[in-house]
Amino acid sequence: MADRITFKRIIKLLAISAKMDLIWLLRDTRFALAGISADMISNISTVSGVFLIASRFGGIGGMSTDEVLFMMAYSTLITGIFIIFGSGNNIHISRIIGRGQLEHLFIQPLPLGVQLSTNGFTPFTGGSNFIVGIVLMAIAVGRLELQISFLWIVSLMAYLLTTVTIIIARSYLVSSMTFYAPVAAEEISSTAIDGTWLISTFPLSGMPVFIQIPLLTVLPEGLMAWFPALSLLGRPPLGLTGYYPMLYALLISLAASFIFRKGLRYYVQKGSNRYLPYGFRR
């Protein structure tokens, strides 16, 4: 019964966030459309840059031009999902911690996890990249003449969920440093996430193994688009199983959960220096 109530509450909170997003779109349409256009142009420019390189050289590292397009479509879908659900700094969690704003969440009559999972839901102003990703995916699938089945669609959704899980877990893992150094680490999640996008949009095919392996283990950039795209095309790289991203997501989630909870306990005991006389944001 409690789980059912929590689920209903999450749906209601998401609906409230969606309503607020729609109100902003209708109230300040010009500014909202400018922001939407900027996001689309930024993402399309990143995708088109890699795609044009692949077109010029007939592919990249053994991946054909259409396969690179498929990978870019997957990356755009991830970007779209990230923007739709992470526009409220709930994924850039170090900002909330560093600014001493967790206390604002503590006084709310909702569990912290529920608030973070529903904060910043923007389906109207943040859904443009997701739509572009769907269009690019349809084009890439058509050009590759893939046989789409129900199982393949389920696999696509599973990989998307896995990739988003890795992004969130990594953000919360590095953001745990903010509990101990709120000034220095306030933007550490942004640095980690932005750095991921810069590398993950380029195919790793053809690169030396000593570059590929670190980007699939120590750093998960290869799991953002390259590995899932090849797995969906039926050939996971380096002889690894297609379930490797799921295993990685599980391990990094467990590590992030343990370290984040430990940092949160420290934060609850020590508080934030924002509210002290020498606080940097008093």
C-alpha positions, 0 to 999 in steps of 0.5 A: 500500500505504501509503495502504491501511495508513493508511486501515485505521489510521484506521478502527481509531483511529475504532473505538477512539474509538467504544469509549471513547465507548460505555464512558463512556456505559455507565459514567456514563449519567446524566451522559452523558444529561444532556450529550446532552439539553443539546446537543439542547435547545440546538440545538432551541431555536435551530432552533425560534426561527427556525422560529417567526419564519418561521411567524408571518410566513409565511416570511422574505425570500422563503423559505417556512416549509417552506423555512426548516425545510429550512434549519434541518434542514441546519444541525442536520445540520452541528451533528451532524456537527461534534459527532460528529467534533470533540469532542476539540478537534481542530477547536478546534485553538487550544486544543491549540496554546495549551496546549502540547499539540502536543508530546504528539502529536509523540511518538506513533507516528502522523502528526499529521494522522491523530491530529487526524482521529480524535481525539474521535470520539463517535458514541454521546454526540455523535450526537443532533443528527445524528439530530434533523437527519435527522428534521427533513430528512425532515419538511421534504422531505415538506412541500416534496414534493421529488423525491428522487433518487440525484443529489440525495442525492449533492448533499446529502452533497457540500454537507455535506462542503463546509460541514464543510470550510469550518468546519475550514479557517476554524478552522485558519486563525485558529488559526495565530495561536496559534503566535505568541500562545498566551495571547491566541489560545488560544480564537480557534477557539471564538470564530470557530466560535461566532460562525459559528453565531450568524449562520448559522442565520438566513436571509439572504434578503431582506437587502440585497446589501451584507450578503449578499456579505460573508457569502459572501466575507469571512465564510462564514456564508452558506455554512453553511446558507443557500446550500447549502439554497437550492442543494439547493432548485434556486435558488442565491442572487445568481445564483451557481453551486451550485458556489460553496461548493466553490470557496470551500472549496478556496480557504480550505483552501489558504490555511489549509494554507499559513498553518498549516504556516508557523505549525507550523514556527515552533512547532517552532523556538520551542516553547511557553512552557508549558514555560518558567519563566515559562510561563502554564500551567507 
